[in-house]
Amino acid sequence: MEEKPFLLTVLSVVLGIIGIALTGMGLTAIITSPQSGIPIGEEQFALLAQLTSTSAFIDIQTGSAFFLGGVIVLVVGSGLHQMRMWALQTIIMLLLAVVAFCALYTLLFLGVLELFDTGIFEDFSGLILPLLCYCSFFLIYLITVRHYFD
């Protein structure tokens, strides 16, 4: 039996941590949302607001999206850890989507495309190159280790 590649284990553990964080943020946002109708005391609300900083004031729809996204990331990370082909295909599609998003973002800021006002996304400009590098690296890596998957 072949050994699992080390970086694959690292990637699945990182996905698990991200999934737990997203699920926790989403659940906290759902609980503390005024639309949830869950009665919590002022002390508990203040504690949750301190623990989550601004996420305590996210509306229930965004909290639900974080929660659902976290569960999906957890399931895919678990599938990747168990060397499932569907998890590999899902991660590769996600990485391709992120690379396409980075390319679109770059084209928008270079002025090649003028679909909408890009001023609201200027805060993310420092993240695009590292995100593109990481995603490209893992995309190439996952394609090269695909023969380990069943």
C-alpha positions as CSV (number, residue, x, y, z in Angstrom):
1,M,0.0,0.0,0.0
2,E,1.3,3.4,-1.0
3,E,1.8,6.1,1.7
4,K,-0.3,9.2,1.5
5,P,1.6,12.3,0.4
6,F,2.5,14.6,3.3
7,L,1.2,17.8,1.7
8,L,-2.1,16.1,1.1
9,T,-2.5,15.4,4.8
10,V,-1.5,19.1,5.5
11,L,-4.1,20.3,3.0
12,S,-6.9,18.1,4.5
13,V,-6.1,19.3,8.0
14,V,-6.1,22.9,7.0
15,L,-9.4,22.4,5.2
16,G,-10.7,20.8,8.5
17,I,-9.6,23.9,10.5
18,I,-11.1,26.3,8.0
19,G,-14.4,24.2,8.0
20,I,-14.6,24.3,11.8
21,A,-13.9,28.1,11.9
22,L,-16.6,28.8,9.2
23,T,-19.1,26.5,11.0
24,G,-18.4,28.2,14.3
25,M,-18.7,31.7,12.9
26,G,-21.9,30.8,11.1
27,L,-23.5,29.2,14.1
28,T,-22.5,32.1,16.3
29,A,-23.9,34.6,13.8
30,I,-27.2,32.6,13.5
31,I,-27.5,32.5,17.3
32,T,-26.8,36.2,17.9
33,S,-28.8,37.5,14.9
34,P,-31.8,39.5,15.8
35,Q,-33.8,37.6,13.2
36,S,-33.2,34.3,14.9
37,G,-35.6,35.0,17.8
38,I,-33.4,33.1,20.2
39,P,-33.5,34.9,23.6
40,I,-30.0,35.4,24.9
41,G,-29.0,37.6,27.8
42,E,-27.0,40.8,27.5
43,E,-24.0,39.2,29.1
44,Q,-24.0,36.2,26.7
45,F,-24.5,38.6,23.8
46,A,-21.6,40.8,24.9
47,L,-19.4,37.7,25.3
48,L,-20.3,36.4,21.9
49,A,-19.7,39.8,20.4
50,Q,-16.2,39.9,21.9
51,L,-15.4,36.4,20.8
52,T,-16.5,36.9,17.2
53,S,-15.8,40.7,16.9
54,T,-18.0,41.8,14.0
55,S,-19.5,38.5,13.1
56,A,-21.9,38.8,16.0
57,F,-23.8,41.3,14.0
58,I,-24.0,39.4,10.7
59,D,-27.6,38.8,9.6
60,I,-29.0,35.3,9.7
61,Q,-28.7,34.7,5.9
62,T,-24.9,35.3,5.9
63,G,-24.5,33.2,9.1
64,S,-26.4,30.4,7.4
65,A,-24.1,30.7,4.3
66,F,-21.0,30.5,6.6
67,F,-22.4,27.5,8.4
68,L,-23.3,25.6,5.3
69,G,-20.0,26.5,3.6
70,G,-18.2,25.3,6.7
71,V,-20.0,22.0,6.7
72,I,-19.2,21.5,3.0
73,V,-15.5,22.4,3.6
74,L,-15.4,19.9,6.5
75,V,-17.0,17.1,4.3
76,V,-14.6,17.8,1.4
77,G,-11.6,17.9,3.7
78,S,-12.6,14.6,5.3
79,G,-13.0,13.1,1.8
80,L,-9.6,14.4,0.8
81,H,-8.1,12.9,3.9
82,Q,-9.7,9.6,3.0
83,M,-8.3,9.8,-0.6
84,R,-11.7,10.0,-2.3
85,M,-11.8,10.9,-6.0
86,W,-14.9,13.1,-5.6
87,A,-13.1,15.2,-3.0
88,L,-10.2,15.7,-5.3
89,Q,-12.4,16.7,-8.2
90,T,-14.3,19.1,-5.9
91,I,-11.1,20.8,-4.6
92,I,-9.7,21.0,-8.2
93,M,-12.9,22.7,-9.4
94,L,-12.8,25.1,-6.4
95,L,-9.1,26.0,-7.1
96,L,-9.9,26.6,-10.8
97,A,-12.8,28.9,-9.7
98,V,-10.4,30.8,-7.4
99,V,-7.8,31.2,-10.2
100,A,-10.5,32.4,-12.6
101,F,-11.7,34.9,-9.9
102,C,-8.2,36.2,-9.5
103,A,-7.9,36.6,-13.2
104,L,-11.2,38.5,-13.4
105,Y,-10.2,40.7,-10.5
106,T,-6.9,41.5,-12.2
107,L,-8.6,42.3,-15.5
108,L,-11.1,44.6,-13.7
109,F,-8.4,46.6,-11.9
110,L,-6.2,46.9,-15.0
111,G,-9.2,48.4,-16.8
112,V,-9.5,45.8,-19.4
113,L,-13.0,45.0,-18.2
114,E,-15.5,47.5,-17.0
115,L,-18.4,45.6,-15.6
116,F,-19.0,47.6,-12.4
117,D,-17.3,49.9,-10.0
118,T,-14.4,48.1,-8.4
119,G,-13.9,50.6,-5.6
120,I,-15.5,48.4,-3.0
121,F,-13.0,45.6,-3.7
122,E,-9.8,47.7,-3.3
123,D,-9.2,46.3,0.2
124,F,-8.6,42.8,-1.3
125,S,-5.9,43.9,-3.8
126,G,-3.1,42.7,-1.5
127,L,-4.5,39.2,-1.2
128,I,-4.9,38.4,-4.9
129,L,-1.3,37.5,-5.8
130,P,-0.7,35.3,-2.7
131,L,-4.1,33.6,-3.2
132,L,-3.2,33.0,-6.9
133,C,0.2,31.6,-6.0
134,Y,-1.2,29.2,-3.3
135,C,-4.1,28.1,-5.5
136,S,-1.8,27.5,-8.5
137,F,0.6,25.5,-6.4
138,F,-2.0,23.3,-4.9
139,L,-3.8,22.9,-8.2
140,I,-0.6,21.6,-9.8
141,Y,0.2,19.5,-6.8
142,L,-3.2,17.9,-6.7
143,I,-3.0,17.1,-10.4
144,T,0.3,15.4,-9.9
145,V,-0.8,13.2,-7.0
146,R,-4.2,12.2,-8.5
147,H,-2.9,8.7,-9.0
148,Y,-3.1,8.1,-5.2
149,F,-6.9,8.5,-5.2
150,D,-9.4,5.7,-5.8
